[in-house]
Amino acid sequence: MSDGVSFVRAAESDRDVFIEMSKEFYSSPAVLSDINPEFHGNVFDEAMRSDCYVVIYVFKSGEDVIGYGLLNKMFAHEAGGLTVWIEELYVRDGYRGSGIGSEFLRFVEKEHPAMRYRLETEPENEAAARLYERLGYQKLDYCQMYKDKQA
């Protein structure tokens, strides 16, 4: 693994650092827009409740938390089984470009056997797209659409 970096399932004691990093991620160019601040805690609470749908890993270098990965699991008909979404992969400044993202994706495939692994990236995030393609991910020509629950 990259310079002593470990991937550890988030524990209740990681709540504050996860929320801090999640806010950093959602205020970065890696996403289209920020999210409701309440959602950071909601996803953490779900991960602590059960790993049925959501799993959070914190990336540690010694005692320092340097990033996180958030996985979502679902059964996908078109994949013929379990699909693991790498919904968020975040490495803090100063640690990027050192192979942590590649190591985490390989770790996910080993620890979470599935029929398909899926992720998204912004078109402008060319470095991430190159990494994913180098690791065997292929582009999909989907036009994704969504509808949020009305308040």
C-alpha positions in Angstrom: 0.0 0.0 0.0 1.1 3.6 -0.7 3.6 4.7 2.0 1.8 3.1 5.0 -1.7 4.2 4.1 -4.4 2.0 5.4 -8.1 1.8 4.6 -10.2 1.3 7.8 -14.0 1.1 8.1 -15.3 4.3 9.7 -16.1 4.1 13.4 -18.3 6.4 15.4 -15.1 8.3 16.5 -14.5 9.2 12.8 -17.8 11.2 12.5 -16.3 14.7 12.7 -13.4 14.1 10.4 -15.7 12.3 7.9 -18.1 15.2 7.9 -15.2 17.7 7.5 -13.8 15.8 4.5 -17.2 15.3 3.0 -17.8 19.0 3.1 -14.4 19.6 1.5 -15.3 17.1 -1.3 -18.7 18.7 -2.0 -17.1 22.1 -2.2 -14.6 20.9 -4.7 -14.7 20.9 -8.5 -15.1 17.1 -8.3 -18.9 17.5 -8.0 -21.5 19.5 -9.8 -22.8 21.3 -6.7 -22.8 21.3 -2.9 -25.4 19.3 -1.0 -27.7 19.9 2.0 -25.4 20.0 5.0 -27.7 17.6 6.9 -26.9 14.9 4.3 -23.3 14.5 5.5 -24.5 13.3 8.9 -27.3 11.2 7.4 -24.9 9.1 5.3 -22.6 8.6 8.3 -25.5 7.6 10.5 -26.6 5.0 7.9 -23.1 3.6 7.6 -22.9 3.2 11.4 -26.4 1.6 11.5 -25.6 -1.1 9.0 -23.3 -1.9 6.1 -26.3 -3.2 4.0 -26.3 -0.1 1.7 -23.4 2.2 2.6 -19.8 1.6 3.7 -17.4 4.3 4.6 -13.6 3.8 4.7 -11.2 6.4 6.2 -7.7 6.5 4.7 -5.1 6.7 7.4 -1.4 7.5 7.2 -0.2 6.8 10.7 -2.6 8.7 13.0 -3.5 11.2 10.2 -6.8 10.8 8.3 -6.0 11.8 4.7 -9.1 10.8 2.8 -12.2 8.6 2.6 -14.1 6.4 0.3 -17.9 5.9 0.3 -19.4 2.8 -1.2 -23.0 2.1 -2.0 -24.2 -1.4 -2.7 -27.2 -2.5 -4.9 -28.4 -5.4 -6.9 -28.3 -4.5 -10.6 -30.3 -6.5 -13.1 -28.2 -5.4 -16.0 -25.0 -6.6 -14.2 -26.6 -9.8 -13.0 -25.8 -9.3 -9.4 -24.3 -7.0 -6.8 -23.0 -3.6 -8.0 -20.7 -1.6 -5.8 -20.8 2.1 -6.5 -17.7 4.0 -5.5 -19.8 7.0 -4.8 -17.0 9.2 -3.3 -13.3 8.8 -3.4 -11.5 11.7 -1.7 -7.9 12.2 -1.0 -6.8 15.4 0.8 -4.4 17.9 -0.8 -0.8 16.9 -0.3 -1.5 13.2 -0.6 -3.0 13.2 -4.2 -1.0 11.7 -7.0 0.7 9.1 -4.8 -1.3 6.1 -5.8 -3.8 6.1 -2.9 -6.8 6.2 -5.3 -5.5 3.2 -7.3 -4.8 1.3 -4.1 -8.3 2.0 -2.7 -10.0 0.8 -5.9 -8.0 -2.4 -5.8 -8.8 -2.8 -2.1 -12.6 -2.4 -2.9 -12.5 -5.1 -5.5 -10.7 -7.5 -3.1 -12.9 -6.7 0.0 -16.2 -6.3 -1.8 -16.6 -9.0 -4.5 -19.2 -7.9 -7.0 -20.4 -8.4 -10.6 -19.8 -4.7 -11.4 -18.0 -1.7 -9.9 -19.3 1.7 -10.9 -18.3 5.3 -10.3 -18.8 8.8 -11.8 -16.5 11.7 -12.5 -17.0 15.2 -13.8 -15.9 15.5 -17.4 -13.5 18.2 -16.4 -11.8 15.9 -13.9 -9.5 14.4 -16.6 -6.9 13.1 -14.1 -9.5 11.0 -12.3 -10.9 9.7 -15.6 -7.4 8.7 -16.8 -6.9 6.8 -13.5 -10.2 5.0 -13.8 -9.6 4.0 -17.4 -6.1 2.8 -16.6 -7.7 0.5 -14.0 -10.2 -0.9 -16.5 -13.2 1.2 -16.0 -15.2 2.0 -19.2 -17.3 5.0 -20.0 -21.1 4.7 -20.2 -23.1 6.7 -22.6 -26.0 7.2 -20.2 -27.9 10.3 -19.8 -28.6 10.1 -16.1 -31.7 11.8 -14.8 -33.0 12.2 -11.2 -35.9 13.6 -9.3 -35.6 14.7 -5.7 -38.3 14.2 -3.2 -40.3 17.4 -2.8 -40.1 19.0 0.6 
